[in-house]
Amino acid sequence: MRFRLTDDQRALRDGVREALARRFDGRALRAAVEEADRGGGAGVRGGARGTGEGPGRSAAGGGGAGGARAAAALDGRGHGGTGSSGGPGGAGGPGEGRAAGPPRLDRGLWRALGDLGFFALRVPETDGGVGLGLTEAVLVFEEAGRALLPGPLVATHLAAGAVPGAATGETVVAAVDGGLVEWLAEADAVRGDTTGAVPLRSLDPLTPLHRVPAARPAPDPVAILLTAAEQLGTAGRVCELAAQHARAREQFGRPIGAFQAVAHLCAGILVRAETARAAVYAAAVTADPADIAAARILADEAAVRGARDCLQVHGGMGFTWESEVHLHLKRAWVRTQRAGGVTESEEVLAAALTPETV
Amino acid sequence: MDLSYTPEEEEFRARLREWLARTLPALPPRPSPDDWPGRRAYDLGWQRRLYEAGYAGVHWDATPSVRLIFLEETEKAGAPYVGANFVGLLHAGPTIAAEGTDAQRARWLPPILRGEEVWCQGFSEPEAGSDLAALRTRAWRDGDDYVVSGSKIWTSHAEVADWCELLVRTGPAAPKHRGITWLALPMDAPGITVRPLRTLAGPAEFAEVFLDEVRVPVANRVGDENDGWRVTMVTLSFERGTAFAGEVVACRRVLAELAVEARKNGRWDDPALRRRLGRLNAEFRALWRLTQWNVSAAEASGGVPGAGGSVFKLRYSHARQDLYDAAAEVLGPDCLDLDRPWTPDRLSSLAYTIAAGTSQVQHSIIAERILGLPKGR
């Protein structure tokens, strides 16, 4: 048993972190958020939803059909996928039915992620992929979570090898998940039935959302695990942010981190993050559904509570739009709605408690 | 990252399993919690069996992985807990092994391993709980002896112990951490009074120990005079390393038993309870993985457990309390019945967030040593 990162895995993690820092640093994140914020205020083109007061509600009521993107339902390998230009309402069609409003996905960034091997990571080398495993994917998605990378990362990663262009980042693939679709308007291909999709006013400025009435298929365990990995990235990042702030910010003549109440908040963030780390990494190694369910529960908790406590440590500054903390919390909340949510994972783990395991 | 064990380790597991299956049915019945002489004899008897089968030194000599397998398998098989041998095997023994002289190792280690002598721990004092450095029990040199006066508290197994790993203040003028010395105190020395303390859980699990000019040979000092703090840290890092690994396995078994009970009494149909048990399953699975993570880190660093032990201890002690709170929900009104096994366990679990450094102290350790926050007050 050597339950630690190998040298190669550490190098991969560090390499991805550096590459992301170059390509999507704090400045880029802020610019993307500000652009999304400006765009959101101007409303959404294509009649997907109204502007002004209560646009979400009015869209849900009446603008649904117009705003819905009638994307092809891809079932992966069976049909060989749909190319970026082949999908109805694909890249070529900013007009009809396209909820083309901000935020826009940075296609250059997406291709850069493709070049990094983000999407082709688990595609066999013989098929032109990177040929790595679930463990490496978890490390990479943890970094994505840390960096607050926007876009349907998990959906595109899972489509690599099945949807042309997904592996290289040429194609943006979204997926219906738990009654929601992230980044529907920017996607070139969508997996799942988006009939009746209605945009909602997303709480996360960098994750546009549509609600879909479609039936909910059982979530893909890999999707759950990679989501947990992103949550772990958030948990680690907010721990750093909280500790940095607690060391630097002075009140009553001392760094606030010298006050036990603040120090213990920070320690709590770390404890949850490190517990989640052990669970997420172990699930990556075993790929066992119960391990994955456990990883998801722990990672959701670590990310959401971590971000909330980080916000608390930042005090009033944490409550402002200028601080980056709210973005971590909002994204963490978005991820909690993915892949069956915590409820389903808890039921999986309850069902795993059988007389045989006594 | 790899969670598989080597063929040698798996062979060790198989041999141990086979031995446990053969040995456990032949064990005498466990004595009642109040029967101290009986508990001493039972715990030493179990240690003796381990010694004869070649497993006595697993806590010290084996790699952390093998130790983990040992703890996992013995707990899964329902083998006796380390019991009165806890301090000898997990505190005093490792400390003497790491810091003692050859003569000290030869004197004290074999009787621990062979199940002949019981140790207790004289660290805490009425005025120094988690703040160990505040201890006041004094010791001064008189010829070849130290003369010790003061009192200790929360001393587990003091009634039946042969030896006590004792922390005393030898340098009253030195800064708090610098004036402490580690002594092996023979519990039959004149001037020692042991007063059992009844706990809220019922039986007297530990005692107060009063020391009135007790003479301890200087030869019983482990490490240098006034260097006891550093010596002690060796011991404590052991405690926060793999010491609770077997208990995590035990908690996972209890959790599965709770599910069986809930299915039997109908409470399983309550989705809120089911989900609560599911979440606890996530918690204890994660704690097991965290143990493996810490063990791997310890192996990489030459066997010394790191600060990750504080993370584990903190999380585990609260999880254990949550587990028995959930048990109470499964039991319903029966949770008030002391004859239901989970009721005394629920009471005992209250100690976990206090003993071996309170949760608040663990938070401060993590904040200062891992996150680098300024020292608090």
Boltz contact constraints between the chains, C-beta under 6 A:
constraints:
  - contact:
      token1: [A, 1]
      token2: [B, 3]
      max_distance: 6.0
  - contact:
      token1: [A, 1]
      token2: [B, 5]
      max_distance: 6.0
  - contact:
      token1: [A, 1]
      token2: [B, 65]
      max_distance: 6.0
  - contact:
      token1: [A, 2]
      token2: [B, 2]
      max_distance: 6.0
  - contact:
      token1: [A, 2]
      token2: [B, 296]
      max_distance: 6.0
  - contact:
      token1: [A, 3]
      token2: [B, 1]
      max_distance: 6.0
  - contact:
      token1: [A, 3]
      token2: [B, 3]
      max_distance: 6.0
  - contact:
      token1: [A, 3]
      token2: [B, 292]
      max_distance: 6.0
  - contact:
      token1: [A, 3]
      token2: [B, 293]
      max_distance: 6.0
  - contact:
      token1: [A, 3]
      token2: [B, 296]
      max_distance: 6.0
  - contact:
      token1: [A, 4]
      token2: [B, 296]
      max_distance: 6.0
  - contact:
      token1: [A, 135]
      token2: [B, 1]
      max_distance: 6.0
  - contact:
      token1: [A, 243]
      token2: [B, 371]
      max_distance: 6.0
  - contact:
      token1: [A, 246]
      token2: [B, 373]
      max_distance: 6.0
  - contact:
      token1: [A, 255]
      token2: [B, 374]
      max_distance: 6.0
  - contact:
      token1: [A, 257]
      token2: [B, 373]
      max_distance: 6.0
  - contact:
      token1: [A, 257]
      token2: [B, 374]
      max_distance: 6.0
  - contact:
      token1: [A, 258]
      token2: [B, 374]
      max_distance: 6.0
  - contact:
      token1: [A, 258]
      token2: [B, 376]
      max_distance: 6.0
  - contact:
      token1: [A, 260]
      token2: [B, 376]
      max_distance: 6.0
  - contact:
      token1: [A, 263]
      token2: [B, 367]
      max_distance: 6.0
  - contact:
      token1: [A, 263]
      token2: [B, 373]
      max_distance: 6.0
  - contact:
      token1: [A, 263]
      token2: [B, 376]
      max_distance: 6.0
  - contact:
      token1: [A, 264]
      token2: [B, 363]
      max_distance: 6.0
  - contact:
      token1: [A, 266]
      token2: [B, 367]
      max_distance: 6.0
  - contact:
      token1: [A, 266]
      token2: [B, 371]
      max_distance: 6.0
  - contact:
      token1: [A, 267]
      token2: [B, 363]
      max_distance: 6.0
  - contact:
      token1: [A, 267]
      token2: [B, 366]
      max_distance: 6.0
  - contact:
      token1: [A, 267]
      token2: [B, 367]
      max_distance: 6.0
  - contact:
      token1: [A, 270]
      token2: [B, 366]
      max_distance: 6.0
  - contact:
      token1: [A, 271]
      token2: [B, 311]
      max_distance: 6.0
  - contact:
      token1: [A, 271]
      token2: [B, 314]
      max_distance: 6.0
  - contact:
      token1: [A, 271]
      token2: [B, 315]
      max_distance: 6.0
  - contact:
      token1: [A, 274]
      token2: [B, 311]
      max_distance: 6.0
  - contact:
      token1: [A, 275]
      token2: [B, 286]
      max_distance: 6.0
  - contact:
      token1: [A, 275]
      token2: [B, 290]
      max_distance: 6.0
  - contact:
      token1: [A, 275]
      token2: [B, 315]
      max_distance: 6.0
  - contact:
      token1: [A, 278]
      token2: [B, 286]
      max_distance: 6.0
  - contact:
      token1: [A, 278]
      token2: [B, 289]
      max_distance: 6.0
  - contact:
      token1: [A, 278]
      token2: [B, 290]
      max_distance: 6.0
  - contact:
      token1: [A, 278]
      token2: [B, 293]
      max_distance: 6.0
  - contact:
      token1: [A, 279]
      token2: [B, 286]
      max_distance: 6.0
  - contact:
      token1: [A, 279]
      token2: [B, 289]
      max_distance: 6.0
  - contact:
      token1: [A, 281]
      token2: [B, 1]
      max_distance: 6.0
  - contact:
      token1: [A, 282]
      token2: [B, 289]
      max_distance: 6.0
  - contact:
      token1: [A, 285]
      token2: [B, 1]
      max_distance: 6.0
  - contact:
      token1: [A, 285]
      token2: [B, 3]
      max_distance: 6.0
  - contact:
      token1: [A, 294]
      token2: [B, 282]
      max_distance: 6.0
  - contact:
      token1: [A, 294]
      token2: [B, 285]
      max_distance: 6.0
  - contact:
      token1: [A, 294]
      token2: [B, 286]
      max_distance: 6.0
  - contact:
      token1: [A, 297]
      token2: [B, 282]
      max_distance: 6.0
  - contact:
      token1: [A, 298]
      token2: [B, 282]
      max_distance: 6.0
  - contact:
      token1: [A, 298]
      token2: [B, 286]
      max_distance: 6.0
  - contact:
      token1: [A, 346]
      token2: [B, 275]
      max_distance: 6.0
  - contact:
      token1: [A, 346]
      token2: [B, 278]
      max_distance: 6.0
  - contact:
      token1: [A, 346]
      token2: [B, 279]
      max_distance: 6.0
  - contact:
      token1: [A, 349]
      token2: [B, 278]
      max_distance: 6.0
  - contact:
      token1: [A, 349]
      token2: [B, 281]
      max_distance: 6.0
  - contact:
      token1: [A, 349]
      token2: [B, 282]
      max_distance: 6.0
  - contact:
      token1: [A, 350]
      token2: [B, 274]
      max_distance: 6.0
  - contact:
      token1: [A, 350]
      token2: [B, 277]
      max_distance: 6.0
  - contact:
      token1: [A, 350]
      token2: [B, 278]
      max_distance: 6.0
  - contact:
      token1: [A, 353]
      token2: [B, 256]
      max_distance: 6.0
  - contact:
      token1: [A, 353]
      token2: [B, 259]
      max_distance: 6.0
  - contact:
      token1: [A, 353]
      token2: [B, 281]
      max_distance: 6.0
  - contact:
      token1: [A, 355]
      token2: [B, 260]
      max_distance: 6.0
  - contact:
      token1: [A, 357]
      token2: [B, 256]
      max_distance: 6.0
  - contact:
      token1: [A, 358]
      token2: [B, 256]
      max_distance: 6.0
  - contact:
      token1: [A, 358]
      token2: [B, 257]
      max_distance: 6.0
